[in-house]
Amino acid sequence: MHKAARSLTVLAVLWLAILCLAALLSSWLPLPDPLAIDLTAALSPPAPGHWLGTDELGRDLLARLLAAARATLLITFSAAFLNVALGALLGGIAGFFGGWLDAAMSFVIDLFWSVPFLVFVVLIVSITGVSPLSLILIIGLINWVTAARIIRAETAQLKGMDFVRTARAFGFSNREVLLHEILPNLRATLMALAAFSAVEVLTLETGLAFLGLSLPAPAPTWGGLLADGLNYLASAWWMAIFTATVVIVTLAALQGLSRGLEAARFARN
């Protein structure tokens, strides 16, 4: 990996670590209650005491951004893990065993690939309602196709390599070959896929929240804060600008982490 790419990856990890730590510890930080209404401070610009300003109800924007980060990052990382785990399981089985199982799994993958994913998620969320768990399950159980395709292709390639043939010659079972020979060689790919999947999930969850289809009020969400901020863009620019900045920087950090992990994987190969 080039020095510049390594530096960008370090910066991405640093931002994500700071954001996660601040979100987890926000209840103990000297910040106002993110749900506390103070109409006398409504639409106050950034100033000491309200470092990022307040919203239309006088609620502290920094406190709300960090409170929203807790739920958003929980949904993002959990759904991304579920995406990659399910995709790796199905793709790995298809690529390893081949034959009719591979054909059947490929049909299922192509079927899910052809579904308009965003429309499907919006439809399910509209019917079932929303909670952190339901969002994790809905997004995680649908958006696994990319991981499945990549893991299927890499597993099919790995199973024909000499170290796998040697393991079979020593009498290793299919389970042992998968767990001890193939899976360790997929670790870097899985990490890169997890970071890439987190980008997709965060984009989708923020979009759902912007449309009012994520966690209901008064729970803050990044998409909800952005939607509220656009209503006051002329008179309270900080609501939309600071929220959009946090979302964009977080997406860029996840994308940078994904690219860094991918570059490291190719360098290792």
C-alpha positions as CSV (number, residue, x, y, z in Angstrom):
1,M,0.0,0.0,0.0
2,H,1.3,3.5,-0.9
3,K,2.2,5.9,1.9
4,A,-0.6,8.3,0.9
5,A,-3.2,5.5,0.8
6,R,-2.0,4.3,4.2
7,S,-2.3,7.8,5.7
8,L,-5.9,8.1,4.4
9,T,-6.7,4.7,5.9
10,V,-5.3,5.8,9.3
11,L,-7.3,9.1,9.1
12,A,-10.4,7.1,8.3
13,V,-9.9,4.7,11.3
14,L,-9.1,7.7,13.5
15,W,-12.4,9.5,12.6
16,L,-14.5,6.4,13.0
17,A,-12.9,5.7,16.4
18,I,-13.4,9.2,17.7
19,L,-17.0,9.2,16.4
20,C,-17.8,5.8,18.0
21,L,-16.2,6.8,21.3
22,A,-18.0,10.2,21.4
23,A,-21.3,8.5,20.6
24,L,-20.9,5.9,23.3
25,L,-19.8,8.4,25.9
26,S,-22.1,11.2,24.9
27,S,-24.3,10.6,28.0
28,W,-21.3,11.4,30.2
29,L,-20.1,14.4,28.2
30,P,-20.9,17.9,29.4
31,L,-23.7,18.3,26.9
32,P,-27.4,19.3,27.2
33,D,-30.0,16.6,27.1
34,P,-30.6,15.9,23.3
35,L,-34.4,15.8,23.9
36,A,-34.7,18.8,26.2
37,I,-36.8,21.6,24.6
38,D,-35.8,25.2,25.3
39,L,-37.9,27.5,23.1
40,T,-36.0,30.6,24.4
41,A,-32.9,29.2,22.6
42,A,-34.6,28.1,19.4
43,L,-32.5,28.4,16.3
44,S,-29.5,29.8,18.2
45,P,-26.3,29.9,16.1
46,P,-23.1,28.2,17.2
47,A,-21.8,29.6,20.4
48,P,-20.3,28.5,23.7
49,G,-22.8,26.3,25.4
50,H,-24.3,25.2,22.1
51,W,-21.2,24.6,20.0
52,L,-23.1,23.6,16.9
53,G,-26.1,25.7,17.6
54,T,-29.7,24.6,18.3
55,D,-32.7,23.4,16.3
56,E,-36.2,24.9,16.0
57,L,-37.1,23.6,19.5
58,G,-33.9,24.8,21.2
59,R,-32.4,21.4,21.4
60,D,-28.6,21.2,21.3
61,L,-27.4,20.1,17.8
62,L,-24.1,18.5,18.9
63,A,-25.9,16.4,21.6
64,R,-28.5,15.3,19.0
65,L,-25.9,14.4,16.4
66,L,-24.1,12.2,18.9
67,A,-27.3,10.7,20.2
68,A,-28.3,10.0,16.6
69,A,-24.8,8.5,16.0
70,R,-25.4,5.8,18.6
71,A,-28.5,4.4,16.8
72,T,-27.2,5.0,13.3
73,L,-23.8,3.4,13.9
74,L,-25.4,0.4,15.7
75,I,-27.7,-0.2,12.8
76,T,-24.9,0.4,10.3
77,F,-22.4,-1.9,11.8
78,S,-24.8,-4.6,12.8
79,A,-26.6,-4.7,9.4
80,A,-23.2,-4.7,7.6
81,F,-22.0,-7.6,9.7
82,L,-25.2,-9.5,8.9
83,N,-24.9,-8.7,5.2
84,V,-21.3,-10.0,5.1
85,A,-22.0,-13.1,7.3
86,L,-25.0,-14.2,5.3
87,G,-23.3,-13.4,1.9
88,A,-20.1,-15.3,3.0
89,L,-22.1,-18.3,4.2
90,L,-24.2,-18.6,1.0
91,G,-21.5,-17.6,-1.4
92,G,-18.9,-19.8,0.3
93,I,-21.1,-22.9,0.2
94,A,-22.0,-22.3,-3.5
95,G,-18.4,-21.7,-4.5
96,F,-17.0,-24.6,-2.5
97,F,-19.4,-27.4,-3.4
98,G,-20.3,-26.2,-7.0
99,G,-22.7,-28.4,-9.1
100,W,-26.4,-28.1,-8.6
101,L,-26.0,-26.3,-5.3
102,D,-23.9,-23.6,-7.0
103,A,-26.5,-23.3,-9.8
104,A,-29.4,-23.0,-7.3
105,M,-27.5,-20.4,-5.1
106,S,-26.6,-18.4,-8.2
107,F,-30.2,-18.3,-9.2
108,V,-31.2,-17.0,-5.8
109,I,-28.4,-14.4,-5.9
110,D,-29.4,-13.2,-9.4
111,L,-33.1,-13.1,-8.2
112,F,-32.2,-10.8,-5.3
113,W,-29.8,-8.8,-7.5
114,S,-32.7,-8.0,-9.9
115,V,-35.0,-6.7,-7.1
116,P,-35.1,-2.9,-6.8
117,F,-33.5,-3.0,-3.3
118,L,-34.5,0.5,-2.1
119,V,-38.1,0.1,-3.1
120,F,-38.3,-3.3,-1.5
121,V,-36.8,-2.0,1.8
122,V,-39.2,1.1,1.9
123,L,-42.1,-1.3,1.2
124,I,-41.2,-3.6,4.1
125,V,-40.4,-0.8,6.5
126,S,-43.8,0.8,5.7
127,I,-45.6,-2.4,6.5
128,T,-43.7,-3.7,9.5
129,G,-42.8,-0.4,11.2
130,V,-39.4,0.5,12.4
131,S,-37.1,-0.2,15.4
132,P,-33.3,-0.7,15.5
133,L,-33.8,-4.5,15.4
134,S,-36.2,-4.4,12.5
135,L,-34.0,-2.1,10.5
136,I,-30.9,-4.3,11.1
137,L,-32.8,-7.5,10.1
138,I,-34.5,-5.9,7.0
139,I,-31.4,-4.4,5.6
140,G,-29.1,-7.2,6.7
141,L,-31.3,-10.0,5.3
142,I,-31.7,-8.4,1.9
143,N,-28.5,-6.6,1.1
144,W,-26.1,-9.6,1.1
145,V,-25.9,-10.2,-2.6
146,T,-22.6,-8.3,-3.3
147,A,-20.8,-10.2,-0.6
148,A,-22.2,-13.5,-1.8
149,R,-21.1,-13.0,-5.4
150,I,-17.5,-12.0,-4.4
151,I,-17.1,-14.7,-1.8
152,R,-18.5,-17.3,-4.2
153,A,-15.9,-16.4,-6.9
154,E,-13.0,-16.3,-4.5
155,T,-14.0,-19.6,-2.8
156,A,-14.3,-21.3,-6.2
157,Q,-10.8,-20.1,-7.0
158,L,-9.2,-21.1,-3.7
159,K,-10.6,-24.6,-3.7
160,G,-8.5,-25.4,-6.7
161,M,-5.2,-24.3,-5.2
162,D,-2.4,-26.6,-4.1
163,F,-2.8,-26.0,-0.3
164,V,-6.4,-27.1,-0.5
165,R,-5.5,-30.2,-2.5
166,T,-2.8,-31.0,0.0
167,A,-5.3,-30.7,2.9
168,R,-7.7,-33.0,1.1
169,A,-4.8,-35.5,0.5
170,F,-4.3,-35.6,4.2
171,G,-7.9,-36.5,4.7
172,F,-9.3,-33.2,5.9
173,S,-13.1,-33.0,5.8
174,N,-15.0,-30.4,3.8
175,R,-15.7,-28.6,7.1
176,E,-12.1,-28.6,8.1
177,V,-11.0,-27.4,4.6
178,L,-13.5,-24.5,4.7
179,L,-12.7,-23.4,8.2
180,H,-9.0,-23.9,8.4
181,E,-7.8,-23.4,4.8
182,I,-10.3,-21.3,2.8
183,L,-11.8,-19.0,5.5
184,P,-8.4,-17.6,6.7
185,N,-7.6,-16.7,3.1
186,L,-10.9,-14.8,2.8
187,R,-10.3,-12.7,6.0
188,A,-9.0,-9.6,4.2
189,T,-11.8,-9.8,1.6
190,L,-14.4,-10.1,4.3
191,M,-13.0,-7.0,6.2
192,A,-13.1,-5.0,3.0
193,L,-16.6,-6.1,2.2
194,A,-17.7,-5.2,5.7
195,A,-16.5,-1.6,5.3
196,F,-18.0,-1.4,1.9
197,S,-21.3,-2.8,3.1
198,A,-21.3,-0.2,6.0
199,V,-21.2,2.6,3.4
200,E,-24.3,1.1,1.7
201,V,-26.1,0.6,4.9
202,L,-25.3,4.1,6.3
203,T,-26.5,5.7,3.0
204,L,-29.7,3.6,3.0
205,E,-30.5,4.2,6.7
206,T,-29.9,8.0,6.4
207,G,-32.1,8.0,3.3
208,L,-34.9,6.2,5.1
209,A,-34.6,8.6,8.1
210,F,-34.7,11.5,5.7
211,L,-38.0,10.1,4.3
212,G,-39.3,9.6,7.9
213,L,-39.1,5.8,7.6
214,S,-36.4,5.2,10.3
215,L,-36.6,5.6,14.0
216,P,-39.7,7.7,15.0
217,A,-39.5,11.0,16.8
218,P,-38.3,12.2,19.2
219,A,-35.4,9.8,18.7
220,P,-32.8,11.8,16.6
221,T,-31.4,10.3,13.4
222,W,-28.9,11.8,11.0
223,G,-31.4,11.7,8.1
224,G,-34.1,13.2,10.3
225,L,-31.8,16.0,11.4
226,L,-30.9,16.7,7.8
227,A,-34.5,16.8,6.8
228,D,-35.3,19.3,9.6
229,G,-32.3,21.4,8.8
230,L,-33.3,21.8,5.1
231,N,-36.5,23.4,6.3
232,Y,-34.5,26.2,8.0
233,L,-31.6,26.4,5.6
234,A,-32.0,30.1,5.0
235,S,-32.4,31.1,8.7
236,A,-30.4,28.4,10.5
237,W,-27.8,27.0,8.1
238,W,-25.9,25.2,10.8
239,M,-28.6,22.6,11.2
240,A,-28.2,21.2,7.7
241,I,-24.5,22.0,7.1
242,F,-23.1,20.4,10.3
243,T,-25.3,17.3,9.9
244,A,-24.4,16.9,6.3
245,T,-20.7,17.3,7.1
246,V,-20.8,14.6,9.7
247,V,-22.6,12.2,7.3
248,I,-20.3,12.9,4.4
249,V,-17.1,12.6,6.4
250,T,-18.3,9.3,8.0
251,L,-19.2,7.9,4.5
252,A,-15.8,9.0,3.2
253,A,-14.1,7.4,6.2
254,L,-15.9,4.1,5.6
255,Q,-15.1,4.3,1.9
256,G,-11.5,5.1,2.6
257,L,-11.2,2.2,5.0
258,S,-12.8,-0.2,2.5
259,R,-10.3,1.0,-0.2
260,G,-7.4,0.7,2.2
261,L,-8.3,-2.9,3.2
262,E,-8.8,-3.7,-0.5
263,A,-5.4,-2.3,-1.4
264,A,-3.8,-4.3,1.5
265,R,-5.5,-7.4,0.3
266,F,-4.1,-7.0,-3.3
267,A,-0.6,-6.1,-1.9
268,R,-0.6,-9.3,0.2
269,N,-1.7,-11.4,-2.8
